[in-house]
Amino acid sequence: MPPKQSRALGRLSSGRPPTFGKRAVSSLPSRTSRKVIRRHHNLQKERSKAVAENDLARVQTLEAEIDKNGGLETYQRASISGQLKDRGGDSSKILLDWLESSRDLAATEAPGTNTNNARPKRRMLEIGALSAHNACSRSGFFDVTRIDLHSQDPRIERQDFMDRPLPKRSSVGDDDEKEKFDIISLSLVLNYVAEPLARGEMLLRTTRFLRTSSSEEVRRSVGKEGAAEMGKESYFPSLFLVLPAPCITNSRYLNEEKLQEIMGSMGYTMIKRKQSAKLMYYLWKYDDEQRQEQYPVKKEEVNPGRKRNNFAITRN
């Protein structure tokens, strides 16, 4: 039996292969992009299974196949190509449409304005960012911090979210709200995490980076009226979550009801959803008073069937 491979369960990078060669081109045709993404996902799924089974020989074989397929760099370029406006692939446009339909951005400082009555821009953390030119970035309503495991853009910090330092403690012992965000974007990232428990850990960790509506920092930044709006009518603080549709619609261990239970245990309430042919889009509002640090969720079958996939989210 081959020796066991040690790895940090909670790290995002534990579920993703290293970047190999530099054979990628700057852009790819639509059909080629889809082929690259589909092949990369299949190889990565097989690699994650081999890692879980401690089959090091199989892992090495699959990593060679991933390298032959262009590695993570080619996959990222294919994903970026999929975000081009003429392909309708920018998921942040849906988020922006949702937020603009609310009252949250109405008084936010717009591009080119300098008024005393305008609110500061909302702080956004974009995990797994591929581009600095998506709809939210171009809107001017957000102060965006972008991170990705293997960034190819100097405007995107190279960082594993699971290694990002937690907000510092303030003088009164609470987390410093200045280091937190109004919204976090987690678009097509969670499905890349290899283990169900690590997915749950990632979702729970997002709550440590979101502001609380009752904080003094929020009251100062948005004013009295803004603080009042951060009640039932506000969409902030929130998490924008995008998953491949089969993770919800065709999983043996997860459906939307189960997802709502898991998210609810973390203090999240679903306020927006959209389903397309391939993706599920969610906006979850966060309430820190509803967050449960421990809430055991096991990998249990909720949708029997031979053709179901095994995507799951668990918690301790």
C-alpha positions in Angstrom: 0.0 0.0 0.0 1.5 3.4 -0.9 2.2 5.8 1.9 -0.5 8.2 2.9 -0.4 11.7 1.5 -0.8 14.4 4.2 -2.7 17.5 3.2 -4.5 20.4 4.9 -8.2 19.6 4.5 -9.3 23.2 4.9 -7.1 24.7 2.2 -8.6 25.5 -1.1 -5.3 24.6 -2.8 -5.6 21.1 -1.5 -8.3 20.5 -4.1 -6.6 22.1 -7.0 -3.6 20.9 -9.0 -0.4 23.0 -9.4 0.1 25.2 -12.5 2.2 23.5 -15.0 3.4 24.6 -18.5 2.9 27.9 -20.2 1.4 26.8 -23.4 -1.9 28.7 -23.0 -2.9 31.3 -25.5 -4.4 34.7 -24.5 -7.9 33.8 -25.7 -9.8 30.7 -26.9 -12.7 30.1 -29.2 -16.0 29.4 -27.4 -16.1 25.7 -28.3 -12.5 25.2 -27.3 -13.1 27.0 -24.0 -15.9 24.6 -23.1 -13.9 21.6 -24.1 -10.9 22.7 -22.0 -13.1 23.5 -19.0 -15.0 20.2 -19.2 -11.8 18.1 -19.6 -10.0 19.9 -16.8 -13.0 19.4 -14.4 -13.1 15.7 -15.2 -9.4 15.2 -14.7 -9.5 17.2 -11.5 -12.4 15.1 -10.2 -10.4 11.9 -10.9 -7.4 13.4 -9.2 -9.3 14.4 -6.1 -10.6 10.8 -5.8 -7.0 9.5 -6.2 -5.8 11.8 -3.5 -8.6 10.7 -1.2 -7.6 7.1 -1.8 -3.9 7.8 -1.3 -3.1 6.5 -4.8 0.0 8.5 -5.4 0.8 6.8 -8.7 -2.6 7.6 -10.1 -2.3 11.2 -8.8 1.0 11.6 -10.7 -0.6 10.1 -13.9 -3.5 12.5 -13.7 -1.3 15.5 -13.0 0.6 14.6 -16.2 -2.7 14.5 -18.1 -3.6 17.9 -16.6 -0.3 19.3 -17.7 -0.9 17.8 -21.2 -4.3 19.5 -21.2 -2.6 22.9 -20.5 -2.7 23.0 -16.7 -4.5 25.4 -14.5 -3.3 28.4 -16.6 -5.1 27.2 -19.7 -8.2 26.4 -17.6 -8.2 29.9 -16.2 -7.8 31.5 -19.6 -10.7 29.4 -20.9 -12.7 30.5 -17.9 -11.8 34.2 -18.6 -12.8 33.7 -22.2 -16.2 32.4 -20.9 -16.6 35.7 -19.0 -16.5 37.8 -22.2 -19.6 40.0 -22.5 -20.5 38.6 -25.9 -20.8 35.1 -24.4 -22.9 36.3 -21.4 -20.5 34.6 -19.0 -20.0 37.3 -16.3 -21.9 36.1 -13.3 -21.3 39.4 -11.5 -23.7 41.0 -13.8 -26.5 39.0 -12.2 -25.3 40.1 -8.8 -25.2 43.8 -9.9 -28.7 43.5 -11.3 -30.0 42.2 -8.0 -28.3 44.9 -6.0 -29.3 47.7 -8.3 -32.9 46.6 -7.9 -32.6 47.2 -4.1 -32.1 50.4 -2.2 -28.6 49.5 -1.2 -26.7 51.1 -4.0 -29.1 54.1 -4.5 -27.0 56.5 -2.3 -23.6 54.9 -2.9 -21.0 57.1 -4.4 -21.2 56.6 -8.1 -18.2 57.0 -10.5 -17.1 60.6 -11.0 -19.2 62.0 -8.1 -17.9 63.8 -5.1 -20.8 64.7 -2.8 -21.0 64.9 0.9 -24.3 62.9 1.0 -23.0 59.9 -0.9 -22.1 56.7 1.0 -18.6 55.3 0.7 -18.3 52.5 -1.8 -19.3 49.0 -0.6 -16.4 46.7 0.2 -16.4 43.5 -1.8 -14.1 40.5 -1.5 -14.0 38.4 -4.7 -12.6 35.0 -4.2 -11.3 33.1 -7.2 -11.3 36.3 -9.3 -10.4 35.9 -12.9 -10.7 39.4 -14.2 -10.6 43.0 -12.9 -13.1 44.0 -15.6 -16.3 42.3 -14.6 -19.6 44.1 -14.2 -19.2 44.8 -10.5 -15.7 46.1 -11.0 -16.8 48.4 -13.8 -19.8 49.7 -11.9 -17.8 52.0 -9.6 -20.1 51.1 -6.7 -17.6 48.7 -5.0 -14.1 48.9 -3.5 -13.1 45.4 -4.7 -10.4 43.2 -3.2 -9.6 40.3 -5.6 -7.8 37.1 -4.7 -7.1 33.9 -6.6 -4.8 30.9 -6.1 -2.8 31.4 -9.3 -3.4 35.0 -10.3 -2.3 36.1 -13.7 -3.2 39.8 -13.2 -1.3 42.2 -10.9 -4.7 43.6 -9.8 -5.6 40.2 -8.3 -3.7 39.1 -5.2 -2.3 35.6 -5.3 -3.8 34.0 -2.1 -5.7 31.0 -0.9 -8.8 32.3 0.9 -8.3 29.6 3.6 -4.9 31.2 4.4 -6.1 34.8 4.4 -5.5 36.3 7.8 -8.6 36.8 9.8 -9.6 40.4 10.7 -7.5 41.7 13.6 -9.1 42.2 17.0 -10.0 45.7 18.1 -9.2 47.3 21.4 -12.5 46.1 22.8 -11.9 42.5 21.8 -14.1 42.3 18.7 -13.0 41.8 15.1 -12.0 45.0 13.5 -14.9 45.9 11.1 -12.5 48.0 9.0 -11.0 44.8 7.7 -14.3 43.2 6.9 -16.5 43.4 3.8 -20.1 44.2 2.9 -20.3 41.4 0.4 -18.2 38.3 -0.6 -18.4 36.7 -4.1 -17.8 33.0 -4.3 -18.5 32.2 -7.9 -17.6 28.7 -9.2 -15.1 28.2 -6.4 -16.8 25.9 -3.9 -17.2 23.2 -6.4 -13.4 23.2 -6.9 -12.8 22.3 -3.2 -12.1 18.6 -3.0 -13.7 17.5 0.3 -17.3 18.0 1.6 -16.0 19.1 5.0 -13.6 21.6 3.5 -16.5 23.1 1.5 -18.4 23.6 4.8 -15.3 25.1 6.4 -14.9 27.5 3.5 -18.5 28.7 3.7 -18.3 29.1 7.5 -15.1 31.1 7.1 -16.7 33.6 4.9 -18.8 34.8 7.9 -15.6 35.9 9.6 -15.0 38.4 6.9 -18.5 40.0 6.7 -19.4 43.1 8.5 -22.3 43.1 11.0 -25.1 45.6 10.6 -25.0 46.5 14.3 -21.3 47.5 14.3 -20.2 51.0 15.1 -18.0 51.0 12.0 -21.0 50.3 9.7 -23.0 53.1 11.4 -20.2 55.5 10.8 -19.6 54.5 7.2 -23.2 54.5 6.0 -24.8 57.0 8.5 -27.9 56.7 10.6 -30.2 56.3 7.7 -27.9 53.8 6.1 -27.7 51.8 9.3 -31.4 51.7 9.5 -31.6 50.4 5.9 -29.3 47.6 6.8 -32.3 45.8 8.4 -34.8 43.8 6.6 -34.8 45.8 3.4 -31.0 45.7 2.9 -29.1 43.0 1.0 -25.9 43.6 3.0 -23.9 42.0 4.5 -24.2 39.1 2.0 -22.6 36.2 0.1 -22.9 35.7 -3.6 -22.6 32.0 -4.3 -22.5 30.4 -7.8 -22.5 26.7 -8.3 -22.8 24.4 -11.3 -26.5 23.5 -11.5 -25.9 19.7 -11.1 -24.4 20.3 -7.7 -27.9 21.1 -6.5 -30.2 19.5 -9.0 -28.5 16.2 -9.5 -26.5 15.5 -6.4 -27.1 12.4 -4.3 -26.2 14.2 -1.1 -27.4 17.8 -1.7 -30.5 19.6 -2.8 -31.7 23.2 -2.3 -33.5 22.4 0.9 -30.4 20.8 2.4 -28.3 23.8 1.2 -30.6 26.2 2.9 -30.3 24.2 6.2 -26.5 24.3 6.0 -26.4 28.0 5.1 -29.0 28.8 7.8 -26.8 27.2 10.4 -24.1 29.7 9.5 -26.4 32.7 9.7 -27.3 32.9 6.0 -30.8 33.4 4.6 -31.4 33.1 0.9 -32.9 36.3 -0.5 -32.2 35.8 -4.2 -31.8 32.9 -6.5 -31.6 32.2 -10.3 -31.3 29.0 -12.2 -29.9 28.8 -15.7 -29.3 25.7 -17.8 -25.9 25.3 -16.3 -25.6 27.4 -13.1 -27.3 28.2 -9.9 -26.9 31.7 -8.6 -27.7 32.7 -4.9 -27.5 35.7 -2.8 -27.4 35.0 1.0 -27.9 37.7 3.6 -25.8 37.2 6.7 -27.0 37.7 10.3 -24.2 37.1 12.8 -26.7 36.5 15.6 -28.0 33.4 13.8 -24.5 31.9 13.2 -23.8 28.5 14.9 -20.1 27.7 15.3 -21.0 24.0 15.5 -23.8 22.3 13.6 -23.1 18.7 12.6 -24.1 17.9 9.0 -23.3 14.5 7.7 -23.0 13.2 4.2 -26.4 11.6 3.9 -28.4 10.6 0.8 -31.3 12.9 0.0 -31.7 12.1 -3.7 -31.4 8.4 -4.5 -30.4 7.4 -8.0 -27.7 5.6 -9.9 -27.0 8.6 -12.2 -26.6 11.2 -9.4 -23.3 12.9 -8.7 -21.6 12.8 -5.2 -21.3 16.6 -4.5 -21.8 17.2 -0.8 -21.3 19.8 1.9 -20.7 18.8 5.5 -20.1 20.5 8.8 -18.7 19.5 12.2 
